[in-house]
Amino acid sequence: MVNAAEFIALAKRTGLLERLTERVFTQARPHIRRLASLGLPDGFRFRVNLGPASTDRSWRDNPLDELVRGIDPNLLTVDVREAAVTVDLPAAAGTLASFRARGGRVCLDDFARGVSSLSLLRRLPIDEVRIDRQAIDTIAVHPHDRAIVRSIIAVVREIGLSVTAEGVETGAQADALIALGCVRQQGHLYAMALPADAFESFLLDRLAEGYVSNDIPVQAWDPGELD
């Protein structure tokens, strides 16, 4: 086994990340369709992480059409990072707006990591933001970090977007976020990355127990980001 961060970095350096991403998307489509056929709750969505490697063909070529081919956009939330959209912001905004018009949702991922995150809130057609794990790591022990996250949550909610925290690994982090009003959380505290078959069992068990929200990440094609 190779550490996910090492694997992703190596794939980027060798120019293989886009091909690997496309291959895993191809493998993931039938699993998504099968899960969608099981009678999931209304509004349930799978998350697709669209990193820079997925948009090398240019936003003007509308890379989302191929990536989500064969899947109802109403089942999908696309996570986009600052680095992926700022290369051609007008074209990215147009592509994402078209995806939303077909029923998809758009999330600005790794929020608070980049320098342009705040300006992107008004320049992109997005539905939610996902707070970067670096802002979550020390939220339970450092008042300054907690104040920053509190401000992010307030701004995002003020403009009518939903907010999710990623990288939640401890009960203390989860409690601190809940106290700040962020109840949508992802991280190893709740589940590790799982193979498709194991994930189906995990999902059905959690649905039966009432523990799953209507928005679940199944971005196994980007293992460094899977929560």
Secondary structure as GFF3:
##gff-version 3
##sequence-region A 1 227
A	DSSP	alpha_helix	4	13	.	.	.	ID=ss1
A	DSSP	alpha_helix	17	36	.	.	.	ID=ss2
A	DSSP	beta_strand	45	50	.	.	.	ID=ss3
A	DSSP	three_ten_helix	52	55	.	.	.	ID=ss4
A	DSSP	three_ten_helix	59	61	.	.	.	ID=ss5
A	DSSP	alpha_helix	63	67	.	.	.	ID=ss6
A	DSSP	three_ten_helix	73	75	.	.	.	ID=ss7
A	DSSP	beta_strand	76	80	.	.	.	ID=ss8
A	DSSP	alpha_helix	82	85	.	.	.	ID=ss9
A	DSSP	three_ten_helix	86	88	.	.	.	ID=ss10
A	DSSP	alpha_helix	89	101	.	.	.	ID=ss11
A	DSSP	beta_strand	105	111	.	.	.	ID=ss12
A	DSSP	alpha_helix	117	123	.	.	.	ID=ss13
A	DSSP	beta_strand	128	131	.	.	.	ID=ss14
A	DSSP	alpha_helix	133	136	.	.	.	ID=ss15
A	DSSP	alpha_helix	143	158	.	.	.	ID=ss16
A	DSSP	beta_strand	162	165	.	.	.	ID=ss17
A	DSSP	alpha_helix	171	179	.	.	.	ID=ss18
A	DSSP	alpha_helix	196	209	.	.	.	ID=ss19
A	DSSP	beta_strand	215	217	.	.	.	ID=ss20
###
